[in-house]
Amino acid sequence: MSTLQALNAQYLAYIVKYPLLTKSMTAGVFAGLNETTATVLTNEYKEIKIAGVNIKHVFSEKLLKMIIYGSCIATPISHYMYHIINNKLFKGPLSARQKVLQILTSLFTVTPFLSGCFVAWISLINNYQLPKHGFNLCTEITRISTIVKNGLSQGYLGVLKSSMVTSSFALVIAQKFIPPELWVVFFNVVYFFLGTYQNTKLKRFQKQQRIKKQEQEQEEEKKSK
């Protein structure tokens, strides 16, 4: 057995023994890569000065928050939702009609819910910061609600459409070639590429919105003077 085959066998063994933990760790890695790639593509580097030299890097709070999202939010949700769909609602072997119903059930439950979670989380990590002085819980809840609401109204439909198309093809492939216990891992890989595209698109859009807002504030300050 080659090294790659041995690692794959060991990974599958962990999937069986520790399904949620293994999937969460896998998703965390992919989410971190997602954020790193999106940061590079949108040129949103951080800078650190070492020996008088400014060095750009991709390590930030956003990176940690995306890892948390992938491992602690998206994966548990998809793990339990797919478990219900694959083991409670549709037990194999499935007829052609049941396979179609399985796909539709996933498309109209898992996909919309995860798309909403993704957009809301991206909106928060890109636009919300804790106040430096004076924390008021009610005010912060209102701020968070406004950010999430604006993020969903501006980005949800676009993310949902691309997710629905990608999920449709991915579900057909999963039904034919992927064991049910590996569905979450398979979709983690699929959504890594899709999520990187969506994250990059949202970052660029929200960056433009922030720049536009700053320009408007500067113009208002000039007029007030």
For each residue, the residues with C-beta under 8 A, 3 or more apart:
1: 5 6 9
2: 5 6
3: 6 7
4: 7 8
5: 1 2 8 9
6: 1 2 3 9 10
7: 3 4 10 11
8: 4 5 11 12
9: 1 5 6 12 13
10: 6 7 13 14
11: 7 8 14 15 22
12: 8 9 15 16 182
13: 9 10 16 17
14: 10 11 17 18 21 22
15: 11 12 18 19 22 23 181 182 185
16: 12 13 19 181
17: 13 14
18: 14 15 21 22
19: 15 16 22 23 79 181
20: 23 24 75 76 79
21: 14 18 24 25
22: 11 14 15 18 19 25 26
23: 15 19 20 26 27 75 79 184 185 188
24: 20 21 27 28 70 71 72 75 76
25: 21 22 28 29 71
26: 22 23 29 30 75 185 188
27: 23 24 30 31 70 71 74 75 184 188
28: 24 25 31 32 67 68 70 71 75
29: 25 26 32 33 67 70
30: 26 27 33 34 70 188 189 191 192 195
31: 27 28 34 35 66 67 69 70 71 74 195
32: 28 29 35 36 63 66 67 70
33: 29 30 36 37 192 196
34: 30 31 37 38 66 70 192 195 196 199
35: 31 32 38 39 58 62 63 66 67 199
36: 32 33 39 40 58 63
37: 33 34 40 41 196 200
38: 34 35 41 42 196 199 200 203
39: 35 36 42 44 45 58 60 62 63 203
40: 36 37 43 45 58
41: 37 38 200
42: 38 39 200 203 204 207
43: 40
44: 39 203 207
45: 39 40 56 57 58
46: 56 57 58 59 60
47: 54 55 56 57
48: 54 55 57
49: 52 53 54 55
50: 53 55
51:
52: 49
53: 49 50
54: 47 48 49
55: 47 48 49 50
56: 45 46 47
57: 45 46 47 48
58: 35 36 39 40 45 46 63
59: 46 63
60: 39 46 63 64
61: 64 65 125
62: 35 39 65 66 125 126
63: 32 35 36 39 58 59 60 66 67
64: 60 61 67 68
65: 61 62 68 69 121 125
66: 31 32 34 35 62 63 69 70 125 199
67: 28 29 31 32 35 63 64 70 71
68: 28 64 65 71 72 73
69: 31 65 66 72 73 74 117 118 121
70: 24 27 28 29 30 31 32 34 66 67 73 74 75 188
71: 24 25 27 28 31 67 68 75
72: 24 68 69 75 76
73: 68 69 70 76 77 117 121
74: 27 31 69 70 77 78 114 117 118
75: 20 23 24 26 27 28 70 71 72 78 79 184 188
76: 20 24 72 73 79 80
77: 73 74 80 81 110 113 114 117
78: 74 75 81 82 110 114 184 187
79: 19 20 23 75 76 82 83 184
80: 76 77 83 84
81: 77 78 84 85 109 110 113
82: 78 79 85 86 106 110 180 183 184
83: 79 80 86 87 88
84: 80 81 87 88 89
85: 81 82 88 89 90 102 105 106 109 110
86: 82 83 89 90 91 102 180 183
87: 83 84 91 180
88: 83 84 85 91
89: 84 85 86 102 105
90: 85 86 94 98 101 102 105
91: 86 87 88 94
92: 180
93:
94: 90 91 98 99 102 175
95: 98 99
96: 99 100
97: 100 101
98: 90 94 95 101 102
99: 94 95 96 102 103 175
100: 96 97 103 104
101: 90 97 98 104 105
102: 85 86 89 90 94 98 99 105 106 171 175
103: 99 100 106 107 168 171 172 175
104: 100 101 107 108
105: 85 89 90 101 102 108 109
106: 82 85 102 103 109 110 111 167 171
107: 103 104 110 111 164 167 168 171
108: 104 105 111 112
109: 81 85 105 106 112 113
110: 77 78 81 82 85 106 107 113 114 167
111: 106 107 108 114 115 160 163 164 167
112: 108 109 115 116 160
113: 77 81 109 110 116 117
114: 74 77 78 110 111 117 118 163
115: 111 112 118 119 156 159 160 163
116: 112 113 119 120 152 156
117: 69 73 74 77 113 114 120 121
118: 69 74 114 115 121 122 159 195 198
119: 115 116 122 123 151 152 155 156 159 202
120: 116 117 123 124 148 151 152
121: 65 69 73 117 118 124 125
122: 118 119 125 126 151 155 198 199 202 203 206
123: 119 120 126 127 128 147 148 150 151 152 155 202 206
124: 120 121 127 128 144 147 148 151
125: 61 62 65 66 121 122 128
126: 62 122 123 202 203 206
127: 123 124 147 151 206 210
128: 123 124 125 143 144 147
129:
130: 135 140
131: 134 135 140
132:
133:
134: 131
135: 130 131 140
136: 139 140
137: 140 141
138: 141 142
139: 136 142 143
140: 130 131 135 136 137 143 144
141: 137 138 144 145
142: 138 139 145 146
143: 128 139 140 146 147
144: 124 128 140 141 147 148
145: 141 142 148 149
146: 142 143 149 150
147: 123 124 127 128 143 144 150 151
148: 120 123 124 144 145 151 152
149: 145 146 152 153
150: 123 146 147 153 154
151: 119 120 122 123 124 127 147 148 154 155 156 202 206
152: 116 119 120 123 148 149 155 156
153: 149 150 156
154: 150 151 205
155: 119 122 123 151 152 158 159 202 205
156: 115 116 119 151 152 153 159 160
157: 160 161
158: 155 161 162 198 201
159: 115 118 119 155 156 162 163 198 202
160: 111 112 115 156 157 163 164
161: 157 158 164 165
162: 158 159 165 166 194 197 198
163: 111 114 115 159 160 166 167 194 198
164: 107 111 160 161 167 168
165: 161 162 168 169
166: 162 163 169 170 190 191 194
167: 106 107 110 111 163 164 170 171 187 190
168: 103 107 164 165 171 172
169: 165 166 172 173
170: 166 167 173 174 186 187 190
171: 102 103 106 107 167 168 174 175
172: 103 168 169 175 176
173: 169 170 176 177 178 186
174: 170 171 177 178 183 186 187
175: 94 99 102 103 171 172 178
176: 172 173
177: 173 174
178: 173 174 175 182 183 186
179: 182 183
180: 82 86 87 92 183
181: 15 16 19
182: 12 15 178 179 185 186
183: 82 86 174 178 179 180 186 187
184: 23 27 75 78 79 82 187 188
185: 15 23 26 182 188 189
186: 170 173 174 178 182 183 189 190
187: 78 167 170 174 183 184 190 191
188: 23 26 27 30 70 75 184 185 191 192
189: 30 185 186 192 193
190: 166 167 170 186 187 193 194
191: 30 166 187 188 194 195
192: 30 33 34 188 189 195 196
193: 189 190 196 197
194: 162 163 166 190 191 197 198
195: 30 31 34 118 191 192 198 199
196: 33 34 37 38 192 193 199 200
197: 162 193 194 200 201
198: 118 122 158 159 162 163 194 195 201 202
199: 34 35 38 66 122 195 196 202 203
200: 37 38 41 42 196 197 203 204
201: 158 197 198 204 205
202: 119 122 123 126 151 155 159 198 199 205 206
203: 38 39 42 44 122 126 199 200 206 207
204: 42 200 201 207 208
205: 154 155 201 202 208 209
206: 122 123 126 127 151 202 203 209 210
207: 42 44 203 204 210 211
208: 204 205 211 212
209: 205 206 212 213
210: 127 206 207 213 214
211: 207 208 214 215
212: 208 209 215 216
213: 209 210 216 217
214: 210 211 217 218
215: 211 212 218 219
216: 212 213 219 220
217: 213 214 220 221
218: 214 215 221 222
219: 215 216 222 223
220: 216 217 223 224
221: 217 218 224 225
222: 218 219 225
223: 219 220
224: 220 221
225: 221 222
